Amino acid sequence: MRILKSWWFWYGLVVGAALAFLLVTALIPDFVVRLLGG
């Protein structure tokens, strides 16, 4: 598979994972606070 050797594929994968991680860490505390507080 040629795509696995593409640098942009891995770059996109890493950036996407980092963004997803930041999004999750930003949203989960707010969700928990709303769940417990509301």
ZAFI-709955 format. One record per residue (C-alpha): residue number from 1; x negated, y negated, z. Coordinates in Angstrom, 1 decimal. Layout:
BEGIN
+-------+--------+--------+--------+
! tivex !     xx !     yy !     zz !
+-------+--------+--------+--------+
!   NUM !      X !      Y !      Z !
...
+-------+--------+--------+--------+
! end
This chain:
BEGIN
+-------+--------+--------+--------+
! tivex !     xx !     yy !     zz !
+-------+--------+--------+--------+
!     1 !    0.0 !    0.0 !    0.0 !
!     2 !   -1.5 !   -3.2 !   -1.2 !
!     3 !    0.4 !   -5.5 !    1.2 !
!     4 !   -1.4 !   -4.1 !    4.2 !
!     5 !   -4.7 !   -5.5 !    2.9 !
!     6 !   -3.3 !   -9.0 !    2.4 !
!     7 !   -4.6 !  -11.5 !    4.9 !
!     8 !   -1.4 !  -13.6 !    4.6 !
!     9 !    0.7 !  -10.5 !    5.6 !
!    10 !   -1.3 !  -10.1 !    8.9 !
!    11 !   -1.4 !  -13.9 !    9.5 !
!    12 !    2.3 !  -14.1 !    9.1 !
!    13 !    2.8 !  -11.1 !   11.4 !
!    14 !    0.6 !  -12.6 !   14.1 !
!    15 !    2.2 !  -16.1 !   13.8 !
!    16 !    5.7 !  -14.6 !   13.8 !
!    17 !    4.9 !  -12.5 !   16.9 !
!    18 !    3.5 !  -15.6 !   18.7 !
!    19 !    6.5 !  -17.7 !   17.8 !
!    20 !    8.9 !  -14.9 !   18.9 !
!    21 !    7.0 !  -14.6 !   22.2 !
!    22 !    7.2 !  -18.3 !   22.8 !
!    23 !   10.9 !  -18.4 !   21.9 !
!    24 !   11.6 !  -15.5 !   24.3 !
!    25 !    9.6 !  -16.9 !   27.2 !
!    26 !   11.4 !  -20.3 !   26.7 !
!    27 !   14.9 !  -18.8 !   26.4 !
!    28 !   14.9 !  -16.0 !   29.0 !
!    29 !   14.4 !  -18.1 !   32.1 !
!    30 !   17.2 !  -20.5 !   31.0 !
!    31 !   19.4 !  -17.5 !   30.3 !
!    32 !   18.7 !  -16.0 !   33.8 !
!    33 !   19.3 !  -19.3 !   35.5 !
!    34 !   22.7 !  -19.7 !   33.7 !
!    35 !   23.6 !  -16.1 !   34.5 !
!    36 !   22.8 !  -16.4 !   38.2 !
!    37 !   23.9 !  -20.0 !   38.6 !
!    38 !   27.1 !  -19.8 !   36.6 !
+-------+--------+--------+--------+
! end
